[in-house]
Amino acid sequence: MNYFTAIGWLGVILFVVAYLLLSIEVLDAKKDSYHWLNFLGALCLVINAISIEDNPTIVVNGIWGIIAIVTVLRMYSKKRN
């Protein structure tokens, strides 16, 4: 297994763990930890997809990551105000 494949698998694990923890109500979608897991999972999968030139995966996970990070930034912005 090469470095990029390992990063891709890490992304899969982060996505699955985030969804599992949300589903069993350990995490709440209104807390930043859920969105950080999604952002990091998306980032890992984008890195893997770039290495194999998988454009659809780059796009979907890029969008997923942007949504997650924008959500986190909005949460932090609301906390400061």
LINBELMO-V924594 format. One record per pair of residues at least 12 apart in sequence whose C-alpha atoms are under 10 Angstrom apart, sorted by the first residue. I is the first residue (numbers start at 1). J is the second residue. D is the distance in Angstrom with one decimal. If there is no record, write none. Layout:
BEGIN
i = <I/I>
j = <J/J>
d = <D/D>
END
This chain:
BEGIN
i = <3/3/4/4/4/4/4/4/4/4/4/5/5/5/5/5/5/5/6/6/6/7/7/7/7/7/7/7/7/8/8/8/8/8/8/8/8/8/8/9/9/9/9/10/10/10/10/10/10/10/11/11/11/11/11/11/11/11/11/11/11/11/12/12/12/12/12/13/13/14/14/14/14/14/14/14/14/14/14/15/15/15/15/15/15/15/15/16/16/16/17/17/17/17/18/18/18/18/18/18/18/19/19/19/21/22/30/30/30/31/31/31/32/32/32/32/32/32/32/32/33/34/34/35/35/35/35/35/35/35/35/36/36/36/36/36/37/37/38/38/38/38/38/38/38/39/39/39/39/39/39/39/39/39/39/39/39/40/40/40/41/41/41/42/42/42/42/42/42/42/42/42/42/43/43/43/43/43/43/44/44/45/45/45/45/45/45/46/46/46/46/46/46/47/47/49>
j = <48/51/44/45/46/47/48/49/50/51/52/44/45/47/48/49/51/52/44/45/48/41/43/44/45/46/47/48/49/41/42/43/44/45/46/47/48/49/51/41/44/45/48/40/41/42/43/44/45/48/37/38/39/40/41/42/43/44/45/46/47/48/38/41/42/44/45/37/41/34/36/37/38/39/40/41/42/44/45/34/37/38/39/40/41/42/45/37/38/41/34/37/38/41/33/34/35/36/37/38/41/34/37/38/34/34/71/72/75/71/72/75/68/69/71/72/73/74/75/76/72/68/72/64/65/67/68/69/70/71/72/65/68/69/71/72/65/68/61/64/65/66/67/68/69/61/62/63/64/65/66/67/68/69/70/71/72/65/68/69/61/64/65/57/58/60/61/62/63/64/65/66/68/58/61/62/64/65/66/61/65/57/58/60/61/62/65/58/59/60/61/62/65/61/62/61>
d = <8.8/9.9/8.6/9.0/9.9/7.0/5.0/8.5/9.0/6.7/8.8/9.5/9.1/9.2/6.2/9.2/8.8/9.5/9.1/9.9/8.3/9.1/9.1/5.4/7.1/9.3/7.3/6.3/10.0/8.3/9.1/9.0/5.5/4.8/7.9/7.3/5.0/7.8/9.9/9.1/8.1/7.9/8.7/9.1/7.1/9.9/10.0/6.7/8.1/9.9/8.9/8.6/9.3/6.9/3.8/6.3/7.3/4.7/5.3/8.8/9.4/8.8/9.9/6.4/8.5/8.2/7.3/9.6/7.5/9.9/9.5/5.8/6.9/9.1/7.2/5.0/8.6/9.0/10.0/9.5/6.7/5.8/8.9/8.5/5.4/7.8/9.7/9.4/9.2/9.0/9.4/8.1/9.4/9.7/8.6/5.9/8.3/9.0/5.9/6.7/9.0/8.2/9.3/8.8/8.3/7.4/9.4/9.5/8.4/9.8/8.5/8.2/9.0/9.4/8.0/5.7/9.1/9.9/7.2/8.6/8.7/8.8/9.4/9.9/8.8/8.7/5.1/7.1/9.3/7.2/6.5/9.0/6.9/7.3/9.4/7.3/9.7/8.7/9.5/7.6/6.7/9.8/9.2/6.3/8.7/8.8/9.1/9.8/7.2/4.5/7.4/8.1/5.3/6.2/9.7/9.9/9.3/7.5/9.1/9.4/8.5/9.3/7.9/9.6/8.9/8.7/4.9/6.6/8.5/6.4/5.1/8.8/8.9/9.3/7.2/7.2/9.0/6.5/9.5/9.0/9.8/7.6/7.5/9.7/6.7/8.7/9.8/5.0/8.1/8.8/6.0/6.4/9.0/9.8/9.8/9.1>
END
